[in-house]
Amino acid sequence: MTNTRKLVLIAILSALSFVLLFVQFQLIPGASFLKLDLSVLPVLVALVLFDLKSAYAVLLLRTVLKFLLNFEGPNTWIGMPMNVIALGIFVTAFAYFWVKKPGLKNYTLAAVIGTVGLTLGMILLNIVYAVPLYAQFANFDINTFIGLGNYIWGMVLPFNLLEGVILSIIIYPIYLACKPILDSVK
C-alpha cells in the first residue's frame, strides 16, 4: 500500500471517528455527562489495517476535529484528553494481545486487559485531573454534590467497566464481518 493511500485511509477513519462521537448513549442513570460513544471503532480498524501508530493518529486527528468543529468549553478541554488516554489504553491492549496473534482467546484477553486498564486510568484521571479542574473552571465540585467516593465507585467505575464490555462485545462481530474487506485493503 502506498503512503498516500494509507494517509487517505487514516483521514477517512479519523473523520468517521469524529462523526461517531455524536452517537452517544447514557449508561448510568443520574450521570448524563458519562456517555458511551462509538468513536473507537475506526481507531481499531486503523489498528487492524496498519499498526498502533496509525490507530493513535486516527484517535488524535479525531480529537483535533472535535476541538476545531465542536468545542464545548470545559467539557471538551477536560473530557477529551481523558477520552484520548482511556481509548489509547484500550487500543494498546488490543495491539499487544490480539492483533499480533488474532483469535478469540487473545481477543478476550485484550478485551479484559483493555477494559481494566481503561477503568483504572479513568478512576485515576478523575481523581487527580477532572474533579479538581471541573471544580476550578466549571464551578462544579463533585465533593459538595455527592462526594468523591460516591462519584468514583458509583459512577466512574461502573460506567467504564460497562463501556469496555460493550465496546468489546461490539467490536469482534464487526471485525469478523469486515475481515474480508480489511484483508483486501491491506
C-alpha positions as CSV (number, residue, x, y, z in Angstrom):
1,M,0.0,0.0,0.0
2,T,1.3,3.4,-0.9
3,N,1.9,6.1,1.7
4,T,-0.7,8.3,0.0
5,R,-3.4,5.6,0.2
6,K,-2.5,5.0,3.8
7,L,-2.8,8.7,4.7
8,V,-6.1,8.9,2.9
9,L,-7.5,5.9,4.8
10,I,-6.3,7.4,8.1
11,A,-8.0,10.7,7.2
12,I,-11.2,8.9,6.3
13,L,-11.1,6.8,9.5
14,S,-10.5,10.0,11.6
15,A,-13.5,11.7,10.0
16,L,-15.6,8.7,10.6
17,S,-14.4,8.5,14.2
18,F,-15.3,12.2,14.7
19,V,-18.8,11.6,13.3
20,L,-19.2,8.6,15.7
21,L,-18.5,11.0,18.6
22,F,-22.1,12.2,18.1
23,V,-23.6,8.7,18.5
24,Q,-23.7,8.6,22.3
25,F,-25.6,6.5,24.9
26,Q,-26.1,7.2,28.6
27,L,-25.3,4.1,30.6
28,I,-25.6,5.3,34.2
29,P,-28.8,6.9,35.4
30,G,-28.2,10.2,37.0
31,A,-24.8,10.7,35.2
32,S,-25.9,12.2,31.9
33,F,-22.3,13.5,31.4
34,L,-20.9,10.0,31.2
35,K,-21.8,8.7,27.7
36,L,-20.6,5.8,25.6
37,D,-19.6,6.8,22.1
38,L,-18.6,4.5,19.3
39,S,-15.7,6.6,18.0
40,V,-13.1,3.9,19.0
41,L,-14.4,1.6,16.2
42,P,-12.5,3.4,13.3
43,V,-9.4,3.6,15.6
44,L,-9.4,-0.2,15.9
45,V,-9.9,-0.5,12.2
46,A,-6.7,1.5,11.7
47,L,-5.0,-0.8,14.2
48,V,-6.0,-3.9,12.3
49,L,-5.3,-2.3,8.9
50,F,-2.0,-0.7,9.7
51,D,-0.4,-0.5,13.2
52,L,-0.7,1.1,16.6
53,K,0.9,4.3,15.5
54,S,-1.8,4.7,12.8
55,A,-4.5,3.9,15.4
56,Y,-3.1,6.7,17.6
57,A,-3.1,9.0,14.6
58,V,-6.8,8.4,14.0
59,L,-7.5,9.0,17.7
60,L,-5.6,12.2,17.8
61,L,-7.0,13.5,14.5
62,R,-10.5,12.8,15.7
63,T,-9.8,14.8,18.8
64,V,-8.4,17.7,16.9
65,L,-11.6,17.8,14.8
66,K,-13.6,17.8,18.0
67,F,-11.7,20.8,19.3
68,L,-12.0,22.6,16.0
69,L,-15.5,21.8,14.9
70,N,-17.5,21.0,18.1
71,F,-15.8,22.8,21.0
72,E,-17.9,22.7,24.2
73,G,-15.8,24.7,26.6
74,P,-14.6,23.0,29.8
75,N,-16.3,19.7,28.8
76,T,-14.0,19.5,25.8
77,W,-10.9,20.8,27.4
78,I,-11.2,18.4,30.3
79,G,-13.0,15.5,28.9
80,M,-11.3,14.9,25.5
81,P,-7.7,14.5,26.9
82,M,-9.2,11.9,29.3
83,N,-11.0,10.2,26.4
84,V,-7.8,10.0,24.4
85,I,-5.8,8.5,27.2
86,A,-8.6,6.0,28.1
87,L,-9.1,4.9,24.5
88,G,-5.4,4.9,23.9
89,I,-5.0,2.4,26.8
90,F,-7.9,0.3,25.4
91,V,-6.4,0.2,21.9
92,T,-2.9,-0.5,23.2
93,A,-4.2,-3.6,24.9
94,F,-5.7,-4.8,21.6
95,A,-2.5,-4.1,19.8
96,Y,-0.3,-6.1,22.2
97,F,-2.6,-9.0,23.0
98,W,-4.8,-9.5,19.9
99,V,-3.6,-8.0,16.7
100,K,-0.2,-9.7,16.9
101,K,-1.9,-13.1,17.5
102,P,-5.5,-12.9,16.3
103,G,-8.0,-15.3,17.7
104,L,-10.9,-15.4,20.1
105,K,-8.8,-16.3,23.2
106,N,-6.4,-13.4,22.6
107,Y,-9.3,-11.1,21.8
108,T,-10.9,-11.9,25.1
109,L,-7.6,-11.3,26.9
110,A,-7.2,-8.0,25.1
111,A,-10.8,-7.0,26.0
112,V,-10.3,-7.8,29.7
113,I,-6.9,-6.1,29.9
114,G,-8.2,-3.1,27.9
115,T,-11.3,-2.8,30.0
116,V,-9.5,-3.0,33.3
117,G,-6.8,-0.5,32.0
118,L,-9.4,1.9,30.7
119,T,-11.3,1.7,34.0
120,L,-8.2,2.2,36.2
121,G,-7.0,5.0,34.0
122,M,-10.3,6.9,34.2
123,I,-10.5,6.4,38.0
124,L,-7.0,7.9,38.4
125,L,-7.6,10.7,35.9
126,N,-10.9,11.6,37.5
127,I,-9.3,11.9,41.0
128,V,-6.2,13.8,40.0
129,Y,-7.3,15.7,36.9
130,A,-11.0,16.0,36.1
131,V,-12.6,16.6,39.5
132,P,-10.1,19.4,40.5
133,L,-10.4,21.1,37.1
134,Y,-14.2,20.9,37.0
135,A,-14.3,22.4,40.4
136,Q,-11.9,25.2,39.4
137,F,-13.1,26.1,35.9
138,A,-16.7,24.9,35.7
139,N,-17.7,25.7,39.3
140,F,-18.8,22.1,39.7
141,D,-17.4,20.5,42.8
142,I,-18.4,16.8,43.0
143,N,-17.3,16.7,46.6
144,T,-20.1,19.0,47.6
145,F,-22.6,17.4,45.3
146,I,-22.4,13.7,46.0
147,G,-18.9,13.2,47.4
148,L,-15.8,11.9,45.6
149,G,-16.1,8.3,46.8
150,N,-19.7,8.0,45.6
151,Y,-18.8,9.5,42.3
152,I,-15.8,7.3,41.7
153,W,-17.3,4.0,42.9
154,G,-20.9,4.6,41.9
155,M,-20.5,6.3,38.6
156,V,-16.9,6.2,37.1
157,L,-16.2,2.6,37.9
158,P,-19.4,1.0,36.7
159,F,-19.6,3.3,33.6
160,N,-16.1,2.5,32.4
161,L,-16.5,-1.3,33.1
162,L,-19.7,-1.2,31.1
163,E,-18.1,0.9,28.4
164,G,-15.2,-1.6,28.0
165,V,-17.5,-4.6,28.0
166,I,-20.0,-3.1,25.5
167,L,-17.2,-2.0,23.1
168,S,-15.5,-5.4,23.4
169,I,-18.8,-7.1,22.5
170,I,-19.5,-4.8,19.6
171,I,-16.0,-4.9,18.1
172,Y,-15.5,-8.6,17.5
173,P,-18.6,-9.3,15.3
174,I,-17.9,-6.1,13.4
175,Y,-14.3,-7.2,12.9
176,L,-15.4,-10.7,11.7
177,A,-18.0,-9.1,9.3
178,C,-15.4,-6.7,7.9
179,K,-12.4,-9.0,7.8
180,P,-12.7,-9.9,4.1
181,I,-12.9,-6.2,3.2
182,L,-10.0,-5.3,5.6
183,D,-7.9,-8.1,4.1
184,S,-8.5,-6.8,0.6
185,V,-7.5,-3.3,1.5
186,K,-4.1,-4.3,3.1
